[in-house]
Amino acid sequence: MSDVTCKMELDCSGLNCPLPILKTKKAIDSLQSGEVLKMTATDPGSVNDMASWAKRTGNELVSHTESGNAHTFLIRKK
């Protein structure tokens, strides 16, 4: 993960479904192909939501880490 450069960071802490996905989509739309978004969320449902959203949209879920109740996702735009 240390070799991935994030172009943008998005903090969705405290937001519940579907807001993290909606905000992630908006952020990803503003990036160029190949750029990486770092998104942090506290909603436990975001783990499954982000995995299925990435698969459905063709974007790459580079990594998911968990620290306490915070989930951090690195998503590369297709």
C-alpha positions, -999 to +999 in steps of 0.1 A: +000+000+000+029+024+006+037+024-031+003+038-040+000+076-044-034+089-036-046+118-057-076+126-034-088+118+001-124+116+011-136+114+047-171+097+050-168+092+087-202+093+105-221+088+072-244+059+066-254+040+035-258+052+008-238+084+014-203+069+014-210+053-020-226+084-035-197+106-023-171+081-035-188+080-070-187+118-072-150+119-061-140+091-086-158+109-114-135+139-108-103+118-112-084+107-143-081+071-152-055+053-131-056+079-102-063+066-067-089+078-042-084+072-004-118+070+013-124+066+050-157+055+064-171+043+098-202+026+085-195-012+088-217-018+058-193+002+037-170-029+035-194-049+014-208-018-003-174-007-016-164-041-028-196-046-048-196-010-061-160-014-073-168-047-090-200-033-106-183-001-119-150-016-130-130+005-106-102-014-087-104-017-049-067-016-043-069-022-006-091-021+025-077-016+060-095-014+093-084+005+124-108+006+153-142+014+137-126+032+107-124+015+073-099+029+048-103+021+011-079+028-018-098+028-051-082+032-085-103+047-112-107+025-143 
